Amino acid sequence: MRYIGRLLIFGLIAAPFHFLVIALPWLNIMFTIVLGLIVLVLYDKIRIKVLFWLLYIIVIIPIATLYFEMMFIGVTMILLFHIIRNESARRIVPPVVSMVLWVGLAFFAMWGISLEAVAPEYSETFRNAHFTADFNFMMTTIPFGIVCGLTSILLTSYNGERGKRMKWLFYAFYPAHFAVLAAIGILVGTISLSVFGI
């Protein structure tokens, strides 16, 4: 609970800066991690796994996709790291699955571009799903997905030892880097405070 509390506090601190920089109505990654932790508790507590997976598919995936950064993919990665028991597989499977899902979304966006061209009335569906079917999304998501997959190389090289204790530095860095990016955007004129009524 203390961990969740810290995540929520720093997630709330980062929220206005995150919104200015990302310009999407998603809860930031701190909230995604909190949702992931809730999912892990549900997975461990719900004895009948069919019920858990129904809950995950019907409730968690839509909520995560609409309201959380990294959409359903972020929460799914947290769950995969938890349920895969084989250490070697745990270091490879989640990053590769993440890559496949992100690249799949990119091709879904490509399909959306072609659909928008032949049937413009359907384009609103994609916008409501928070992954606007446009070329920019496709061209940024494919490299991002590939990099996610490549993290498996780093994970397989990890020796299992804990690094230096710098958790507060990392907690503080998250809102701080968004604050700096937001300030730069405001100074150069690419970000406006009008979204907050200022």
C-alpha positions as CSV (number, residue, x, y, z in Angstrom):
1,M,0.0,0.0,0.0
2,R,2.9,2.4,0.7
3,Y,4.2,1.6,-2.8
4,I,0.8,2.4,-4.3
5,G,0.6,5.6,-2.3
6,R,4.0,6.8,-3.5
7,L,3.0,6.0,-7.1
8,L,-0.2,7.9,-6.8
9,I,1.4,11.0,-5.2
10,F,4.1,11.3,-7.8
11,G,1.6,10.5,-10.5
12,L,-0.7,13.3,-9.4
13,I,2.3,15.7,-9.2
14,A,3.3,14.8,-12.8
15,A,-0.3,14.8,-14.1
16,P,-0.7,18.5,-15.2
17,F,2.8,18.5,-16.9
18,H,2.2,15.1,-18.5
19,F,-1.1,16.4,-20.0
20,L,0.6,19.5,-21.4
21,V,3.4,17.5,-23.0
22,I,1.5,14.4,-24.2
23,A,-1.7,16.3,-25.1
24,L,-3.8,13.2,-24.6
25,P,-6.3,12.6,-21.8
26,W,-4.5,9.5,-20.4
27,L,-3.5,8.9,-16.8
28,N,0.3,8.8,-16.7
29,I,2.5,5.7,-16.3
30,M,2.4,5.9,-12.5
31,F,-1.3,5.2,-12.6
32,T,-0.7,2.4,-15.2
33,I,1.6,0.8,-12.7
34,V,-1.0,1.1,-9.9
35,L,-3.6,-0.5,-12.2
36,G,-1.1,-3.2,-13.0
37,L,-0.6,-3.9,-9.2
38,I,-4.4,-4.1,-8.7
39,V,-4.5,-6.6,-11.6
40,L,-1.8,-8.7,-9.9
41,V,-3.7,-8.8,-6.7
42,L,-6.9,-9.8,-8.5
43,Y,-4.9,-12.6,-10.4
44,D,-3.6,-14.0,-7.1
45,K,-6.9,-13.7,-5.2
46,I,-9.4,-14.9,-7.8
47,R,-9.2,-18.7,-7.6
48,I,-11.2,-19.4,-10.7
49,K,-8.9,-18.2,-13.4
50,V,-11.7,-18.1,-16.1
51,L,-13.4,-15.4,-14.0
52,F,-10.2,-13.5,-13.8
53,W,-9.6,-13.6,-17.5
54,L,-13.2,-12.6,-18.2
55,L,-12.8,-9.6,-15.9
56,Y,-9.5,-8.7,-17.5
57,I,-10.8,-8.9,-21.1
58,I,-14.2,-7.3,-20.4
59,V,-13.3,-4.6,-17.8
60,I,-9.5,-4.0,-17.5
61,I,-8.5,-4.0,-21.1
62,P,-11.1,-1.4,-22.2
63,I,-10.5,0.9,-19.2
64,A,-6.7,0.7,-19.6
65,T,-7.0,1.4,-23.4
66,L,-9.2,4.4,-23.0
67,Y,-7.7,6.1,-19.9
68,F,-4.2,4.9,-19.1
69,E,-0.8,5.6,-20.7
70,M,0.5,2.6,-22.6
71,M,-3.1,1.5,-22.9
72,F,-3.8,-2.2,-22.3
73,I,-0.2,-3.1,-23.3
74,G,1.4,-1.7,-20.2
75,V,-0.9,-3.6,-17.8
76,T,-0.5,-6.7,-19.9
77,M,3.3,-6.5,-19.6
78,I,3.0,-6.2,-15.8
79,L,0.8,-9.2,-15.7
80,L,3.0,-11.3,-17.9
81,F,6.1,-10.6,-15.8
82,H,4.1,-11.9,-12.8
83,I,2.5,-15.0,-14.3
84,I,5.5,-16.3,-16.2
85,R,7.5,-18.4,-13.7
86,N,10.4,-19.5,-15.9
87,E,13.1,-16.9,-15.4
88,S,14.5,-17.1,-19.0
89,A,11.0,-16.9,-20.5
90,R,10.1,-14.0,-18.2
91,R,13.0,-12.0,-19.6
92,I,12.1,-12.6,-23.2
93,V,8.4,-13.2,-23.6
94,P,6.9,-9.9,-22.2
95,P,9.1,-7.6,-24.3
96,V,8.5,-9.6,-27.5
97,V,4.8,-9.7,-26.9
98,S,4.9,-5.9,-26.3
99,M,6.7,-5.4,-29.6
100,V,4.1,-7.5,-31.4
101,L,1.2,-5.6,-29.9
102,W,2.7,-2.2,-30.6
103,V,3.6,-3.0,-34.2
104,G,0.1,-4.6,-34.5
105,L,-1.5,-1.3,-33.4
106,A,0.6,0.5,-36.0
107,F,-0.7,-1.6,-38.8
108,F,-4.2,-1.1,-37.3
109,A,-3.6,2.6,-37.7
110,M,-2.5,2.0,-41.3
111,W,-5.7,0.2,-41.9
112,G,-7.5,3.2,-40.4
113,I,-5.8,5.5,-42.8
114,S,-7.0,3.5,-45.8
115,L,-10.5,3.1,-44.2
116,E,-10.7,6.9,-43.6
117,A,-9.9,7.5,-47.3
118,V,-12.7,5.3,-48.6
119,A,-15.2,5.7,-45.7
120,P,-14.6,8.9,-43.8
121,E,-17.7,8.4,-41.6
122,Y,-15.8,5.6,-39.7
123,S,-12.7,7.6,-38.8
124,E,-14.4,8.9,-35.6
125,T,-14.3,5.3,-34.2
126,F,-10.5,5.4,-34.2
127,R,-10.3,8.8,-32.6
128,N,-12.6,7.7,-29.8
129,A,-10.3,4.7,-29.2
130,H,-7.4,7.1,-28.5
131,F,-5.2,5.8,-31.2
132,T,-5.9,8.2,-34.1
133,A,-5.5,6.5,-37.4
134,D,-2.8,8.7,-38.9
135,F,0.6,8.3,-40.4
136,N,2.4,9.9,-37.4
137,F,1.1,7.4,-35.0
138,M,2.1,4.5,-37.3
139,M,5.6,5.9,-37.9
140,T,6.3,6.5,-34.1
141,T,4.7,3.3,-32.9
142,I,6.7,0.8,-35.0
143,P,10.1,2.0,-33.8
144,F,8.8,2.2,-30.2
145,G,7.5,-1.4,-30.5
146,I,10.9,-2.6,-31.9
147,V,12.8,-0.9,-29.0
148,C,10.4,-2.6,-26.5
149,G,11.3,-6.0,-28.1
150,L,15.0,-5.2,-27.9
151,T,14.8,-4.7,-24.1
152,S,14.8,-8.5,-23.9
153,I,18.5,-8.3,-24.7
154,L,19.1,-6.1,-21.7
155,L,16.9,-8.3,-19.5
156,T,18.7,-11.5,-20.5
157,S,22.0,-9.9,-19.5
158,Y,20.7,-8.8,-16.0
159,N,22.7,-10.6,-13.3
160,G,19.8,-10.5,-10.7
161,E,21.6,-8.2,-8.3
162,R,20.0,-5.1,-7.0
163,G,21.5,-1.8,-8.1
164,K,22.1,1.3,-6.1
165,R,19.2,2.5,-4.0
166,M,18.1,5.6,-5.8
167,K,14.3,5.2,-5.7
168,W,13.6,8.7,-4.6
169,L,15.7,10.1,-7.5
170,F,13.6,8.1,-9.9
171,Y,10.3,9.1,-8.3
172,A,11.3,12.8,-8.5
173,F,12.7,12.5,-12.0
174,Y,9.4,11.5,-13.5
175,P,7.4,14.6,-12.8
176,A,10.5,16.8,-13.1
177,H,11.3,15.8,-16.6
178,F,7.7,16.4,-17.7
179,A,7.8,19.8,-16.0
180,V,11.0,20.7,-17.9
181,L,9.6,19.6,-21.2
182,A,6.3,21.5,-20.5
183,A,8.4,24.7,-19.6
184,I,10.4,24.4,-22.8
185,G,7.2,23.9,-24.9
186,I,5.6,27.0,-23.3
187,L,8.8,29.1,-23.9
188,V,9.1,28.1,-27.6
189,G,5.3,28.4,-28.2
190,T,4.5,24.8,-29.0
191,I,2.5,24.3,-25.7
192,S,-0.3,26.6,-24.6
193,L,-1.8,26.9,-21.1
194,S,-5.2,27.6,-22.6
195,V,-6.2,24.0,-21.9
196,F,-6.2,25.0,-18.2
197,G,-8.2,28.2,-18.9
198,I,-5.1,30.4,-18.5
